[in-house]
Amino acid sequence: MISTEQVLDPVQLEPDRRQHWLARLSTWRAFSVDVETVPQDDNRIFKLGAVRSLDQRGLTLSASTLTAADLVQKVDELAIDSRLLVGHNLRRHDLVELKKQYPTLQCLHLPMLDTLELSTIAFPNNPYHRLVKGYKLVSDSKNEPERDARITLDLLVDELVALEEMWRSDEDWFALLHFLLRRDGPLCSLLGEIRTSTAPEPQAAQDIALRKFQNKCCQTALRQLTEGFSKFSEEAAEAQTALAYALGWIRVSGGNSVLPLWVSETMPTVFGQVEHLRERDCGDPTCTYCQTQHDPEALLKSYFSKPSFRDKPTTADGASLQRAIVQAGLQRHSLLAVLPTGGGKSICYQLPALAHYWRTGKLTVIVSPLQSLMKDQVDNLVAAGVQCAVTINGLLTPIERRAALDKIRLGDAGIVLVSPEQFRSRTFCDAIRHRQIATWVFDEAHCLSKWGHDFRTDYLYVARYIGENFSAQGAPIACFTATAKLDVVEDLCEHFQDSLGISLEKFLGGHERTNLTFSVVPATKAEKAQRILELIREDLKPDGAAIVFCATRKNAEFFAEILEKHGVVSGCFHGGLASDKKKEVQQDFLSGTLQVIAATNAFGMGVDKPNVRLVIHADITGSLENYLQEAGRAGRDGESAHCVLLFDEEDVETQFKLSAGSQLRYQDFNGLLRAIRKRCERMKSSEVVVSAKELLAESEGTTIEVDSRDAATKVTTAIAWLERSGFLQRKENRTRVFPNSLKVATLDEALDKLEKANLNAKARKTYAAVVEHLFRSDAPDGLSTDEMMLESGVA
């Protein structure tokens, strides 16, 4: 579904046309202005720059060194004989502030062209113009308004060349554009000069629109919008201007182009028209667009090459539940879907996400609890030919993360899979702020519920973030889980009703898997390795795969080693592995290089491998829900598979100890809250920035060991519950990276320099501890301040 209609970059194609428009711009006597303001001081103008196109004379004025009268005089003297006022974001920013602060400027009454508006029309394709980024110009200098005014004139010339090429390649569209923008005098004149003609009549414009966009949008909706072409009211003029931007984007849609942020923030009507034209099914059998783009089966075949949806589970009337969920997603309903593991859950949100991206350029945000699960989904989408999915999680290198964020910001991404912790990341939040959101998807949504078996505190913040930052967009919520417990379902519905005022439509499909057989095999600790070997040799065929789930990292490593010694190609996966090692193990298992993997539950939800024929639990799980979740990795292709639990009564005691070790006690909450309050008093502020282990080191009476593996998790969990109880409010994380390298070759050389430095004994000891830790560290991804504090003993 990629559009073949492309707008070429004329700047490179015809340099002589650029010279032509440079000359024309000179005869127009354009006057380009740019101002620098202080947003924190009511947008006070502190510097102004201006350039004449006629002779390229310019000026830079500082408002602090001139009276208002002198500044007005100098600007109007330069603008004398000018016929056109030009600026970037002129209409909504510079002109507004100039009229407010210097209302006597005569040049403000000139006809105007805004290059920000014109860039969206002239360069609708991604990549967009190199000089435009969001609202601003791309400049190699800061606070240099005269230079920006010159860049604005260069941009205007590029836009004129692009518009002329657009007219040459598509005269019908350009005529329609001329008609829709005819109420803007300067813009209408510009388009008329390119066409050497006046704007077409209303009936001719409507005929062009219906013919030109027959297969790109709903004909019923387009006919409704174009029937008002003959109206002359201000409301009609605004609607037709918005339609120019809407159709301009639809004309190049189907690739990776999106409407820019300034359009959504200042012209919401544009997105309303795009939705009206592309998102609503008119039901008319003669409308070719609606008959294809709103047909779930047609979309399923187009994106995933599948002929039909799964027959089971079914709705109450016996229809495919999977299809019903997809249909609700395509219609942008908020919903809660409970489907068994392996029941085709991913397609239920991936298919609507791809459809919304193609129809409107909107982004679907999928909140997912496990990093391995995200990578798995993106890899599967890429294998299906879908290139618009990215993931943001802690496994990415800084370069990979930057590339993914750029794809989100620019519109290359239509789907982003993200861990809930990222909603406290400023860089991620800045990236999605540039986009319109199609749907907020919560995968493994039971993690939201306090009754869920895998409660994740960061999930709770996501709804608050949506309410505080995206409530105006009104995007729906879609929750998916394989856990059908009634109290979890009720808790999820209550959470979104209370936090966002959204009611979830329920699609309850249960958790039954008829292709799986379950058995329990008694086995003592000493017998388990032998039982696992026997099961793999008896049940596992060469073309199948197996997972051995273990309660501890130690057990996972032990069983993987035993299997390797007995000739089974196997690997080990748990949360303690380095990020690159996790990626390697997961990829080797998915590709078939490893036939068996021994893993903790960190791997449980992160696998979508179709040929897993055997799942062995070497230890019992913490809950029945956890067991079903992990056992559900088997037989995801619908073929038969075997799930075996090796049961030892002593394992029950192990699970009790693991559960007890993860619990928080009253003194933990009390100690952490006291530490926060003391820090507020010391900083004389109600807002504090502190790391988890730094806070823990300052607390008194807690049972959490500061150097324990799960210390940071326990602290953030305690803060989440304190927040739910109204004691505090946690906001976004403030992460800073300090790129450093040592300028000495050895530790002895570093210590020698410290000895010679003018430092007191305490400072010398502190610096020596830090330097010693840096030399002995082999962490390729960098060190956290918490690690530095613990390892060097410096608080």
PyMOL commands that set and color helices and strands:
alter all, ss='L'
color gray80, all
select helices_A, chain A and resi 10-13+15-28+39-41+68-78+90-101+106-109+115-122+145-169+171-180+185-195+202-212+219-226+234-252+261-266+268-278+288-293+296-304+321-330+345-360+371-383+398-410+420-424+426-432+445-448+457-469+471-473+486-500+528-539+553-565+579-591+601-603+624-631+649-661+666-683+692-698+711-724+747-756+761-776+785-792
alter helices_A, ss='H'
color red, helices_A
select strands_A, chain A and resi 30-38+44-52+58-62+84-87+112-114+132-133+136-137+335-338+363-367+389-392+415-418+437-442+477-481+505-508+516-522+545-549+570-573+596-599+612-617+641-647
alter strands_A, ss='S'
color yellow, strands_A
deselect
rebuild
show_as cartoon
